Amino acid sequence: MSQQPAMQAAKKKGQELVKAMLDLVILTLLLAGAGFGGYFWGLHERLAPIQEVPPGTANALSPAAVSAAPAAVTPAPVKTTAEPKSADPVAAAPAKSGKTKYWITSSGEEYIGYSITAKVNGNAVDSFFGPGKNVDVTRYVKNGDNAITFEAKALGEQYNKHDGDATSILTLQLVKGPHVQDEFKSSDVLVTYKRNANESQDFNDTEHFSAK
C-alpha cells in the first residue's frame, strides 16, 4: 500500500515534465514564426514602391517629392536627325581625298586578240581585255620613281574581231587625280600603252613614272 502514492507521484511528475517540454516546443515555434514574419514584412517594406509606404514611415518622402521624383530621374528623349539622302546617288560627286589617287583606265576597241596584264612595281593589279575598266593602283605607288609593266598576251584569232585592222586599238592609261573617275585631263595621264588588232605576238613593256 505504501508504494501506490509513490507511483502516482512519479507519474504526475512525468506528465508535468512532458507538458513543460510541449510548452517549450510551442514557444519556440511561436518565436520562430514571429521572426520569419518580421523578416518577410521588412523585405516587403524595402521592396514596396515608395508610393505604397504608409504615412509616418521613417525616411518616407512627401507626396510632392514622390510626384516630382520620376521627372527628376527620367532621362530626356534623345532626338536624332536623319542625314539627308541624295535624291540621285549615281549623280552625287565622289568624296575628295587629301591623297592623290593613281588608277589604270582602258579605252578603245574590245576583242582585239590581246589580254594585257598591268603590274605596278612588280605587283600584278589586273588584266584588261576591252574598254571601260578603271582599276585603283594607289596602294602600289611609292614616292619617287615607279615602274609599270604591261604584259600583252596574244589570244589568237578566236578572240580577235578586227583581225588585220591596225586602227582597232585597245589603250591603257595610268592616270593621277583627287579620285578615280572616267573623265580626266590629258595632263593627268602619266603613261599610255596601246596594242592593235593587226599584231599577233606577245609583248612585255615597262615604263617609268614619278610620284610625290
C-alpha positions as a printed Julia matrix, in Angstrom:
212×3 Matrix{Float64}:
  0.0    0.0      0.0
  2.88   2.36     0.7
  4.18   2.05    -2.91
  0.97   3.31    -4.6
  1.28   7.0     -3.56
  4.91   6.98    -4.69
  4.0    5.63    -8.1
  1.22   8.19    -8.5
  3.62  10.98    -7.59
  6.19   9.75   -10.13
  3.53   9.51   -12.83
  2.29  13.04   -12.11
  5.84  14.39   -12.22
  6.4   12.7    -15.61
  3.21  14.25   -17.03
  4.29  17.68   -15.82
  7.69  17.2    -17.49
  6.09  16.24   -20.83
  3.73  19.24   -20.58
  6.67  21.55   -19.9
  8.51  20.22   -22.93
  5.44  20.69   -25.13
  5.1   24.25   -23.85
  8.75  24.86   -24.7
  8.31  23.49   -28.25
  5.2   25.66   -28.8
  7.03  28.74   -27.51
  9.96  28.03   -29.82
  7.63  27.68   -32.82
  5.89  30.95   -31.93
  9.2   32.81   -31.69
 10.42  31.35   -34.98
  7.15  32.3    -36.7
  7.37  35.81   -35.35
 10.96  36.11   -36.58
 10.15  34.92   -40.12
  7.09  37.14   -40.23
  9.14  40.16   -39.28
 11.77  39.31   -41.92
  9.25  39.0    -44.73
  7.42  42.15   -43.61
 10.68  44.1    -43.57
 11.58  42.72   -47.01
  8.2   43.81   -48.32
  8.7   47.28   -46.9
 12.1   47.6    -48.61
 10.86  46.38   -52.0
  7.5   48.13   -51.97
  7.15  51.15   -54.3
  7.68  54.39   -52.46
  4.08  55.43   -53.15
  2.83  52.48   -51.06
  4.79  53.3    -47.89
  2.3   54.25   -45.14
  2.41  57.86   -43.92
  4.72  58.36   -40.96
  7.25  55.72   -42.09
 10.82  56.76   -41.32
 12.61  58.41   -44.26
  9.35  58.46   -46.25
  9.05  61.1    -48.98
  6.24  63.58   -49.04
  3.6   63.23   -51.79
  5.03  66.3    -53.56
  8.53  64.78   -53.58
  7.17  61.44   -54.8
  5.36  63.06   -57.73
  8.46  65.06   -58.65
 10.92  62.14   -58.38
 10.15  60.42   -61.73
 10.6   63.69   -63.61
 14.0   64.21   -62.0
 15.38  60.78   -62.87
 13.68  60.15   -66.21
 16.2   60.92   -68.99
 15.04  63.27   -71.68
 14.4   61.59   -75.04
 17.31  61.85   -77.43
 16.4   63.49   -80.68
 18.14  62.17   -83.74
 18.23  63.98   -87.01
 18.39  61.78   -90.07
 21.03  62.77   -92.56
 19.55  63.93   -95.85
 19.96  61.39   -98.6
 20.91  62.3   -102.09
 17.98  62.17  -104.45
 20.24  60.74  -107.15
 23.08  58.62  -105.65
 24.53  57.96  -109.09
 24.88  61.67  -109.84
 26.43  62.51  -106.44
 30.04  63.65  -106.69
 32.56  61.24  -105.11
 34.2   62.4   -101.91
 37.58  64.02  -102.39
 40.6   62.59  -100.65
 43.63  64.5    -99.49
 45.88  61.82  -101.04
 46.5   61.66  -104.78
 44.9   58.65  -106.43
 46.5   56.58  -109.21
 44.49  54.31  -111.48
 44.65  52.46  -114.8
 41.81  53.04  -117.25
 41.08  51.2   -120.53
 39.5   52.6   -123.7
 39.21  51.81  -127.42
 38.12  48.52  -129.0
 37.35  45.16  -127.44
 38.3   41.73  -128.77
 41.49  42.84  -130.49
 43.12  39.48  -129.7
 45.02  40.57  -126.56
 44.89  40.23  -122.79
 47.06  42.92  -121.2
 48.18  42.37  -117.59
 49.4   45.51  -115.79
 51.93  45.41  -112.96
 52.98  48.35  -110.76
 56.38  47.95  -109.11
 56.17  44.2   -109.71
 52.61  43.85  -108.3
 50.05  42.42  -110.74
 46.95  44.59  -110.44
 44.56  43.35  -113.16
 44.14  42.13  -116.74
 42.42  44.14  -119.48
 40.51  42.72  -122.47
 38.45  45.73  -123.54
 37.45  49.33  -122.76
 35.54  50.81  -119.81
 37.58  49.49  -116.89
 39.14  51.53  -114.04
 41.48  49.9   -111.52
 42.81  51.8   -108.48
 46.55  51.13  -108.04
 47.3   53.81  -105.43
 48.44  51.3   -102.8
 51.23  50.07  -105.1
 52.62  53.53  -105.89
 55.53  54.91  -103.83
 57.2   58.3   -103.61
 59.83  58.84  -106.28
 60.46  56.56  -109.25
 57.92  53.84  -110.09
 57.76  51.16  -112.78
 54.62  49.97  -114.6
 54.83  46.85  -116.76
 52.37  45.77  -119.46
 52.4   42.09  -120.38
 50.39  41.73  -123.6
 49.43  38.11  -124.31
 48.17  37.27  -127.81
 44.99  35.18  -127.54
 44.59  34.09  -131.16
 42.11  34.74  -133.97
 39.12  33.44  -131.97
 39.46  36.47  -129.66
 40.14  38.97  -132.45
 37.09  40.52  -134.14
 39.26  43.03  -136.03
 41.96  40.77  -137.44
 44.42  42.76  -139.59
 42.96  46.17  -138.66
 45.7   48.34  -137.17
 43.17  51.08  -136.36
 41.35  48.82  -133.85
 43.3   49.7   -130.72
 42.98  48.9   -127.01
 44.55  51.71  -124.95
 45.59  51.6   -121.28
 46.43  54.81  -119.41
 47.89  55.4   -115.96
 46.18  58.48  -114.52
 46.51  60.5   -111.32
 43.93  62.75  -109.66
 41.97  63.51  -106.48
 39.74  60.46  -107.03
 39.19  57.64  -109.53
 36.91  58.78  -112.36
 36.17  58.27  -116.05
 36.74  61.89  -117.03
 40.16  63.46  -116.5
 42.52  65.99  -118.06
 45.17  64.9   -120.54
 47.76  66.49  -118.23
 46.84  63.92  -115.55
 47.91  60.99  -117.79
 51.3   59.64  -116.71
 51.7   56.61  -119.01
 49.89  55.49  -122.19
 50.1   51.96  -123.63
 48.48  50.65  -126.86
 48.04  47.37  -128.71
 46.16  46.9   -132.0
 44.32  44.06  -133.74
 46.94  43.76  -136.5
 49.54  42.45  -134.04
 49.84  38.77  -133.19
 52.8   38.36  -130.84
 53.41  38.7   -127.1
 54.86  41.9   -125.63
 56.41  42.78  -122.29
 56.95  46.54  -121.96
 57.94  48.63  -118.93
 57.52  52.36  -118.43
 58.6   54.59  -115.53
 56.79  57.44  -113.81
 57.4   59.67  -110.82
 55.08  60.16  -107.85
 55.18  62.63  -104.94
